[in-house]
Amino acid sequence: MNTQVYGIQSRSLYLSRGLWSVLFSLMILDAGCDGTPSDVVASKPPAAASTPGRITLSAEESTRVGLVVQPVVRSDFRTHRDFPAIV
């Protein structure tokens, strides 16, 4: 008889732990999914053209230098590794 009561108590303990863990997980997810942060800073206007440490080229300067702008092409990422020792 005691084993049956112990079995019911252990099941209810597992159900209770499971319920609390699900509720806690839902609270964490709900807290992390706010629409907007509470400390939103107003957007800044665009920076001035002469930012220190930044170089801008005009269209004729970029063609004179030979600067070519191309779209990015998706390809396989491969790394070549050399293993000089015996593994």
C-alpha positions in Angstrom: 0.0 0.0 0.0 2.9 2.4 0.8 4.5 1.8 -2.6 1.2 2.7 -4.3 1.0 6.0 -2.4 4.7 6.7 -3.0 4.1 6.1 -6.7 1.2 8.6 -6.8 3.2 11.2 -4.9 6.3 10.8 -7.1 4.1 11.2 -10.3 2.4 14.3 -8.9 5.8 15.6 -8.0 7.0 15.1 -11.6 3.8 16.7 -13.0 4.2 19.6 -10.6 7.9 20.1 -11.7 6.9 19.8 -15.3 4.1 22.3 -14.9 6.3 24.8 -13.1 9.1 24.4 -15.7 6.6 25.0 -18.6 5.2 28.1 -16.8 8.7 29.5 -16.1 9.7 28.9 -19.8 6.6 30.8 -21.0 7.3 33.7 -18.6 10.9 33.9 -19.9 9.7 33.8 -23.6 7.0 36.4 -22.9 9.5 38.7 -21.2 12.0 38.5 -24.1 9.4 39.1 -26.8 8.5 42.8 -26.1 7.5 44.8 -29.1 9.7 47.8 -28.4 12.4 48.2 -25.8 11.6 50.5 -23.0 14.7 52.6 -23.4 14.3 53.6 -27.1 16.5 56.5 -28.1 15.3 58.8 -30.8 16.9 58.1 -34.1 19.9 60.3 -34.9 20.1 62.3 -38.1 22.6 61.0 -40.7 26.3 61.9 -39.9 27.9 64.8 -41.7 29.9 64.1 -44.9 33.3 64.8 -43.2 33.5 62.2 -40.5 37.0 61.8 -39.2 38.7 58.6 -40.4 36.2 58.1 -43.2 37.1 58.6 -46.9 34.5 59.1 -49.6 35.3 59.0 -53.3 33.3 60.8 -56.0 32.1 58.9 -59.1 35.0 60.2 -61.3 37.6 59.4 -58.6 36.4 55.8 -58.3 36.4 55.3 -62.1 39.9 56.8 -62.3 41.2 54.4 -59.6 39.5 51.5 -61.3 37.1 50.7 -58.4 34.6 48.1 -59.5 31.4 47.3 -57.5 30.1 43.8 -58.0 27.2 41.9 -56.3 28.1 39.1 -53.9 27.9 35.6 -55.3 26.9 32.8 -53.1 29.2 29.8 -53.2 30.5 26.9 -51.1 32.6 27.8 -48.2 35.8 25.8 -48.2 38.8 25.9 -46.0 42.0 24.2 -46.9 43.9 22.7 -44.0 47.3 21.2 -44.0 48.2 18.5 -41.4 51.9 18.0 -41.6 51.9 15.5 -38.7 50.5 12.0 -38.6 47.3 11.9 -36.6 
